[in-house]
Amino acid sequence: MIRKRVAVLAATAAVGLTLLSACGGGTTGGTQPALQQEAGPAAAAALVSLQTAEVGPLGEVLTDAEGFTLYRFDEDTANPSVSTCVDACAEKWPAVIVDPENVSLQGVEQSLVGTVAREDGTKQLTVAGWPIYSFTGDTAPGEWKGHGVGGTWFAATAEGKKATGGGAAAAGPELKTAVVPGLGTVLTNPAGLTLYRFDADTNNPPTSTCAGDCAVKWPPLLATADPVRVQGVDQSLVATLDRPDGTKQVTVGGWPLYTFAQDQAPGDAKGQGVGGTWFAAAPDGKKAVQNTALKLTTATVGDLGVVATDAEGMTLYRFDDDTANPSVSTCVDACAVKWPPLLTETDDVQVQGVDRALVGTVVRQDGTKQVTLAGWPLYTFADDVLCGDAKGQGVGGKWFVSTPEGEKAGV
């Protein structure tokens, strides 16, 4: 169950919260930015800190005291200030709630800062009239995963304008991949939410039949650039179609793509099989199918691109102290506690998005079988707790994320 959160910019350190696992189906311990802390009774009185920082190719943008990027929404208005992001939207994009008497500014003009009353009576921070939000998809300072989402969300500058540094490419890919347990690799939007296809549509010619109330429940994935920016998807399969309202919807393999309003976090796939007509979309645009035996697949992981993952979407690594020819695993005992080997009970390893000819096994000292890729034994990393984590990259100068070809990612 996801509890409703409000965004409070506190100058105090973030406290630990239980987070929804990015892989879905459970929770795991972690820390959220100050913007996403549960608001306690004293939260409204906390000192609010609004500042600026250089964030990747976006340049200087608004952040909270911990360096988490702040956003504005095109469906809001600045004159008068109106926030239209409520309910499910506000779960994903927490409003920055403030006490107007306790605001500390750094790099922001006082005259541009104000508040707007929300439906629940709280006061949301505004800059140049624009209501300000955080994004739950950002899990570390300096991230800007919300920039360009849906063509309506953008990092905000100190003047309340849209950040434009880096041009269109700064928004990152519009179409990515991730792992949904049981379904394997699926298509996702920039926020990591599962994408679906609809049997009532057609792919030749590409036609979307989901409009009106249907499109509220199943929002179409709209293109914000031409060509559509992709990562981990064959660009030749990607195109757009014109919807009746003049927007352009992304298609893969000719099939129009949608999110599902009830999916709240990466790894959710609550729309799978709904009505016997809605299915998560695989990277080639086909229906994702149940495969409980899947052992090795792929997903998009940050700047590393497409990497090898296990069936739960956890990043896989290779170790320079091992050898690939012959396959030898040297990570045992305490090492294997920190770097658990990817084990299999059979030589018939089920894979997706990986060349089966590159996949094998090696017998470990304890007699178990470890999966290998291009001869290299594969491991997870105990410090990775969410899908998309790659905290083991470069550890000791010997541990590296594995590409689907068994090579070192990002090197």
C-alpha positions as CSV (number, residue, x, y, z in Angstrom):
1,M,0.0,0.0,0.0
2,I,1.4,3.4,-0.9
3,R,0.8,6.1,1.8
4,K,0.2,9.6,0.7
5,R,3.2,11.9,1.1
6,V,3.5,15.6,0.9
7,A,6.7,17.4,-0.1
8,V,8.5,19.3,2.7
9,L,11.8,21.0,2.1
10,A,13.5,20.6,5.4
11,A,17.0,21.7,6.2
12,T,17.4,18.7,8.5
13,A,18.8,15.3,7.4
14,A,16.5,12.8,5.7
15,V,15.1,10.0,7.9
16,G,14.8,6.4,6.8
17,L,11.6,5.4,5.1
18,T,10.2,2.2,3.8
19,L,10.2,2.4,0.0
20,L,8.2,0.6,-2.5
21,S,10.6,-1.7,-4.3
22,A,11.3,-0.5,-7.8
23,C,10.9,-4.1,-8.9
24,G,7.4,-4.2,-7.5
25,G,5.9,-6.8,-5.2
26,G,7.4,-5.7,-1.9
27,T,9.2,-3.1,0.2
28,T,12.8,-2.5,1.0
29,G,14.6,-0.1,3.3
30,G,16.1,3.1,2.0
31,T,16.2,6.9,2.2
32,Q,14.1,9.4,0.3
33,P,15.0,13.0,-0.3
34,A,13.7,15.6,2.1
35,L,11.1,16.5,-0.4
36,Q,9.5,13.1,0.0
37,Q,9.5,12.8,3.8
38,E,6.3,11.9,5.6
39,A,5.1,15.2,7.0
40,G,4.8,15.0,10.8
41,P,3.0,17.4,13.1
42,A,6.0,19.7,13.2
43,A,6.8,19.6,9.5
44,A,4.9,22.8,8.7
45,A,7.1,24.8,11.1
46,A,10.4,23.4,9.7
47,L,12.8,25.8,8.1
48,V,12.4,25.6,4.3
49,S,15.5,25.8,2.1
50,L,15.3,26.6,-1.6
51,Q,18.5,26.8,-3.6
52,T,20.1,26.2,-7.0
53,A,22.6,23.7,-8.3
54,E,24.2,22.6,-11.6
55,V,22.4,19.4,-12.7
56,G,23.9,17.5,-15.6
57,P,23.2,19.1,-19.0
58,L,20.3,21.0,-17.6
59,G,22.5,23.7,-16.1
60,E,21.5,25.6,-13.0
61,V,18.1,24.5,-11.7
62,L,16.1,24.7,-8.5
63,T,16.8,22.1,-5.8
64,D,16.0,21.4,-2.2
65,A,18.5,21.5,0.6
66,E,19.7,18.0,-0.3
67,G,20.2,18.7,-4.0
68,F,17.1,17.0,-5.3
69,T,15.7,18.6,-8.5
70,L,12.5,20.6,-8.4
71,Y,9.9,20.7,-11.2
72,R,7.1,22.7,-12.8
73,F,4.0,21.4,-14.7
74,D,2.7,22.7,-18.0
75,E,-0.9,22.0,-17.0
76,D,-0.6,24.4,-14.1
77,T,-0.8,28.2,-14.5
78,A,1.3,30.9,-13.2
79,N,-1.0,33.9,-13.4
80,P,-3.0,33.2,-11.4
81,S,-1.1,30.4,-9.7
82,V,-3.0,27.2,-9.9
83,S,-1.9,23.7,-9.1
84,T,-3.7,21.0,-11.0
85,C,-1.7,18.0,-9.8
86,V,-3.7,16.2,-7.1
87,D,-4.5,12.7,-6.0
88,A,-2.6,10.1,-8.0
89,C,-0.6,12.8,-9.7
90,A,0.5,14.2,-6.4
91,E,1.6,10.8,-5.2
92,K,4.1,10.7,-8.1
93,W,4.9,14.4,-8.1
94,P,4.7,15.6,-4.4
95,A,3.9,19.3,-4.1
96,V,6.5,21.3,-2.2
97,I,4.6,22.3,0.9
98,V,5.9,25.3,2.9
99,D,5.2,27.6,5.8
100,P,5.5,31.1,4.2
101,E,7.1,32.4,7.4
102,N,10.0,29.9,7.3
103,V,11.6,30.1,3.9
104,S,15.4,30.3,3.4
105,L,16.6,31.2,-0.1
106,Q,19.9,30.8,-1.8
107,G,20.4,31.9,-5.4
108,V,16.7,32.7,-5.8
109,E,15.1,36.1,-5.9
110,Q,12.7,36.7,-2.9
111,S,10.3,38.6,-5.1
112,L,9.7,35.5,-7.3
113,V,8.8,33.2,-4.4
114,G,5.3,32.8,-3.2
115,T,2.7,30.2,-2.3
116,V,-0.6,28.9,-3.6
117,A,-3.4,27.3,-1.6
118,R,-4.0,23.6,-2.5
119,E,-7.3,21.8,-2.3
120,D,-6.4,20.3,1.0
121,G,-5.6,23.7,2.5
122,T,-1.8,23.3,2.5
123,K,0.4,26.0,0.9
124,Q,2.5,25.0,-2.1
125,L,5.7,26.8,-3.0
126,T,5.6,28.8,-6.2
127,V,8.4,30.5,-8.2
128,A,7.4,33.2,-10.7
129,G,3.9,31.9,-10.0
130,W,4.6,28.3,-11.0
131,P,3.7,25.7,-8.4
132,I,6.8,23.6,-7.6
133,Y,7.1,19.8,-7.2
134,S,9.6,17.0,-6.6
135,F,9.6,13.7,-8.4
136,T,9.4,10.3,-6.7
137,G,11.4,8.8,-9.6
138,D,14.5,10.8,-8.5
139,T,16.2,8.8,-5.8
140,A,19.5,10.6,-5.4
141,P,20.7,14.3,-5.5
142,G,21.5,15.5,-9.0
143,E,19.0,13.2,-10.8
144,W,16.5,14.7,-13.2
145,K,14.5,11.8,-14.4
146,G,11.3,13.9,-14.3
147,H,12.5,16.3,-16.9
148,G,10.5,16.1,-20.1
149,V,8.1,13.4,-18.8
150,G,4.9,13.4,-20.8
151,G,6.1,16.5,-22.5
152,T,4.6,18.5,-19.6
153,W,7.0,18.2,-16.7
154,F,10.3,20.1,-16.6
155,A,13.0,21.0,-14.1
156,A,12.5,24.6,-13.0
157,T,15.1,27.3,-13.1
158,A,15.6,30.0,-10.4
159,E,13.4,32.3,-12.5
160,G,10.6,29.7,-12.6
161,K,11.2,28.9,-16.3
162,K,11.8,25.5,-17.9
163,A,15.3,24.3,-17.8
164,T,16.5,23.9,-21.4
165,G,20.3,23.2,-21.0
166,G,21.4,20.4,-23.3
167,G,18.6,20.9,-25.8
168,A,16.1,18.1,-26.5
169,A,18.6,15.4,-25.6
170,A,18.7,16.7,-22.0
171,A,15.3,15.1,-21.4
172,G,16.8,11.6,-21.7
173,P,15.1,8.7,-23.4
174,E,11.3,8.7,-23.8
175,L,11.2,5.0,-24.2
176,K,13.3,2.6,-22.1
177,T,13.2,-1.0,-20.7
178,A,12.9,-2.6,-17.3
179,V,12.2,-5.9,-15.7
180,V,8.8,-6.9,-14.3
181,P,9.1,-10.1,-12.3
182,G,7.4,-12.9,-14.1
183,L,7.1,-11.0,-17.3
184,G,10.8,-10.3,-18.0
185,T,11.9,-7.2,-19.9
186,V,9.1,-4.8,-20.9
187,L,8.9,-1.3,-22.3
188,T,8.7,1.6,-19.9
189,N,8.2,5.4,-20.0
190,P,11.0,7.7,-18.7
191,A,9.7,7.3,-15.1
192,G,10.0,3.5,-15.4
193,L,6.3,2.8,-15.5
194,T,5.2,-0.2,-17.5
195,L,3.9,0.4,-21.0
196,Y,0.9,-1.5,-22.5
197,R,-0.6,-2.4,-25.8
198,F,-4.4,-2.8,-26.6
199,D,-5.9,-5.7,-28.6
200,A,-8.6,-3.4,-29.9
201,D,-5.9,-1.3,-31.6
202,T,-4.2,-2.3,-34.8
203,N,-0.5,-2.2,-35.8
204,N,-0.9,-2.2,-39.6
205,P,-1.8,0.5,-40.0
206,P,-1.1,1.8,-36.5
207,T,-4.4,2.9,-35.0
208,S,-5.4,3.9,-31.5
209,T,-9.0,3.2,-30.5
210,C,-8.5,4.3,-26.8
211,A,-9.9,7.8,-26.3
212,G,-12.1,9.7,-23.9
213,D,-12.6,7.8,-20.6
214,C,-10.4,5.0,-21.9
215,A,-7.5,7.4,-22.3
216,V,-7.9,8.6,-18.8
217,K,-7.5,5.1,-17.4
218,W,-4.9,4.2,-20.0
219,P,-2.9,7.5,-20.8
220,P,-1.2,7.3,-24.2
221,L,2.6,7.6,-24.3
222,L,3.1,10.9,-26.1
223,A,6.2,11.8,-28.1
224,T,8.1,14.9,-27.0
225,A,10.8,14.7,-29.7
226,D,11.2,13.6,-33.3
227,P,12.6,11.0,-33.6
228,V,11.6,9.4,-30.3
229,R,14.5,9.0,-28.0
230,V,15.1,5.4,-27.0
231,Q,17.4,3.3,-24.9
232,G,17.4,-0.5,-25.1
233,V,14.8,-0.5,-27.9
234,D,15.4,-1.0,-31.7
235,Q,14.9,2.5,-33.1
236,S,13.7,1.0,-36.4
237,L,10.6,-0.4,-34.6
238,V,9.7,3.0,-33.1
239,A,7.3,5.5,-34.7
240,T,4.4,7.8,-33.9
241,L,0.8,8.2,-34.9
242,D,-1.5,11.3,-34.8
243,R,-4.2,11.2,-32.2
244,P,-7.5,13.0,-32.7
245,D,-6.4,15.8,-30.3
246,G,-3.4,16.5,-32.4
247,T,-0.8,14.9,-30.1
248,K,1.6,12.2,-31.3
249,Q,1.5,8.8,-29.6
250,V,4.5,6.5,-29.6
251,T,4.3,3.1,-31.3
252,V,6.6,0.1,-31.2
253,G,6.2,-2.5,-33.9
254,G,3.2,-0.5,-35.0
255,W,1.4,-0.9,-31.7
256,P,0.3,2.3,-29.8
257,L,1.7,2.4,-26.3
258,Y,-0.1,3.4,-23.0
259,T,0.6,3.6,-19.3
260,F,-2.0,2.4,-16.7
261,A,-3.4,4.9,-14.2
262,Q,-3.3,2.3,-11.4
263,D,0.4,1.6,-11.8
264,Q,2.1,3.8,-9.1
265,A,5.7,2.7,-9.2
266,P,8.3,1.1,-11.5
267,G,7.8,-2.6,-11.6
268,D,4.0,-2.4,-11.2
269,A,2.1,-4.2,-14.0
270,K,-1.5,-4.1,-12.7
271,G,-2.8,-3.6,-16.2
272,Q,-1.5,-7.0,-17.4
273,G,-4.4,-9.0,-18.8
274,V,-7.1,-6.5,-17.9
275,G,-10.3,-7.3,-19.8
276,G,-8.3,-9.9,-21.7
277,T,-7.2,-7.1,-24.1
278,W,-4.5,-5.1,-22.3
279,F,-0.9,-6.5,-22.1
280,A,2.5,-5.2,-21.1
281,A,4.5,-4.6,-24.2
282,A,7.8,-6.4,-24.8
283,P,10.7,-4.4,-26.4
284,D,9.7,-5.6,-29.9
285,G,6.1,-4.4,-29.3
286,K,4.7,-7.9,-28.8
287,K,2.8,-9.0,-25.7
288,A,5.0,-9.8,-22.7
289,V,4.2,-13.3,-21.6
290,Q,4.5,-15.0,-18.2
291,N,7.8,-16.9,-17.8
292,T,8.4,-18.0,-14.2
293,A,11.5,-19.9,-15.3
294,L,13.3,-16.8,-16.6
295,K,16.8,-16.5,-15.2
296,L,18.7,-13.9,-17.3
297,T,17.3,-10.8,-19.0
298,T,18.1,-7.1,-19.7
299,A,17.0,-3.7,-18.6
300,T,18.0,0.0,-19.0
301,V,20.1,1.2,-16.0
302,G,20.9,4.9,-15.9
303,D,23.9,6.1,-17.9
304,L,25.1,2.5,-18.3
305,G,22.5,1.8,-20.9
306,V,21.2,-1.7,-21.4
307,V,22.7,-4.2,-19.0
308,A,22.2,-7.8,-17.9
309,T,19.9,-8.4,-15.0
310,D,18.3,-11.3,-13.1
311,A,14.6,-12.2,-13.4
312,E,13.8,-9.7,-10.7
313,G,15.5,-6.8,-12.5
314,M,18.6,-6.6,-10.3
315,T,21.8,-5.6,-12.0
316,L,24.4,-8.3,-12.7
317,Y,28.1,-8.0,-12.4
318,R,31.4,-9.6,-13.6
319,F,34.6,-9.8,-11.6
320,D,38.1,-9.2,-13.0
321,D,39.7,-11.8,-10.7
322,D,37.5,-14.5,-12.4
323,T,38.4,-15.9,-15.9
324,A,36.1,-16.5,-18.9
325,N,38.2,-19.1,-20.7
326,P,37.9,-21.4,-18.9
327,S,35.1,-20.1,-16.8
328,V,36.3,-19.9,-13.2
329,S,34.6,-18.2,-10.2
330,T,37.0,-17.0,-7.5
331,C,34.4,-15.2,-5.4
332,V,33.6,-17.5,-2.4
333,D,32.9,-17.3,1.3
334,A,32.7,-13.6,2.5
335,C,33.1,-12.4,-1.1
336,A,30.0,-14.4,-2.1
337,V,28.0,-13.0,0.7
338,K,28.6,-9.5,-0.6
339,W,28.5,-10.6,-4.2
340,P,25.9,-13.4,-4.4
341,P,26.4,-15.6,-7.5
342,L,23.6,-16.0,-10.0
343,L,22.7,-19.7,-9.5
344,T,20.8,-22.1,-11.6
345,E,19.6,-25.7,-11.1
346,T,19.8,-26.5,-14.8
347,D,22.1,-25.9,-17.8
348,D,19.0,-24.9,-19.8
349,V,19.1,-21.3,-18.6
350,Q,16.0,-19.3,-19.7
351,V,17.0,-16.0,-21.2
352,Q,15.4,-12.9,-22.8
353,G,17.2,-10.2,-24.7
354,V,20.5,-12.1,-24.4
355,D,22.1,-14.3,-27.1
356,R,21.5,-17.8,-25.8
357,A,24.8,-19.0,-27.4
358,L,26.7,-16.7,-24.9
359,V,25.1,-18.3,-21.9
360,G,26.6,-21.2,-19.9
361,T,27.2,-22.4,-16.4
362,V,30.2,-23.1,-14.2
363,V,30.3,-25.4,-11.2
364,R,31.3,-23.6,-8.0
365,Q,33.4,-25.1,-5.1
366,D,30.2,-25.9,-3.2
367,G,28.8,-27.9,-6.2
368,T,26.2,-25.3,-7.2
369,K,25.9,-24.1,-10.8
370,Q,26.6,-20.4,-11.5
371,V,25.3,-18.7,-14.7
372,T,28.0,-17.4,-17.0
373,L,27.8,-14.8,-19.9
374,A,30.5,-15.0,-22.6
375,G,32.2,-17.2,-20.1
376,W,32.2,-14.7,-17.2
377,P,30.5,-15.8,-14.0
378,L,27.6,-13.5,-13.0
379,Y,26.8,-12.0,-9.6
380,T,24.4,-9.5,-8.0
381,F,25.6,-7.0,-5.4
382,A,24.2,-7.0,-1.8
383,D,24.2,-3.2,-1.6
384,D,21.8,-2.9,-4.6
385,V,18.3,-2.8,-3.1
386,L,16.2,-1.5,-6.0
387,C,15.9,-2.3,-9.7
388,G,18.1,0.1,-11.5
389,D,20.7,0.3,-8.7
390,A,24.3,-0.2,-9.9
391,K,26.2,0.6,-6.7
392,G,28.8,-2.1,-7.4
393,Q,30.0,-0.5,-10.6
394,G,33.8,0.0,-10.4
395,V,34.1,-1.3,-6.8
396,G,37.7,-2.1,-6.1
397,G,38.5,-1.4,-9.7
398,K,37.5,-5.0,-10.4
399,W,33.7,-5.3,-10.3
400,F,31.8,-4.1,-13.3
401,V,28.2,-4.2,-14.5
402,S,27.8,-6.8,-17.3
403,T,26.4,-5.9,-20.7
404,P,24.1,-8.4,-22.5
405,E,27.3,-9.5,-24.4
406,G,29.2,-10.2,-21.2
407,E,31.5,-7.2,-21.5
408,K,32.0,-4.4,-19.0
409,A,29.4,-1.7,-19.1
410,G,30.5,2.0,-19.0
411,V,34.1,1.2,-19.6
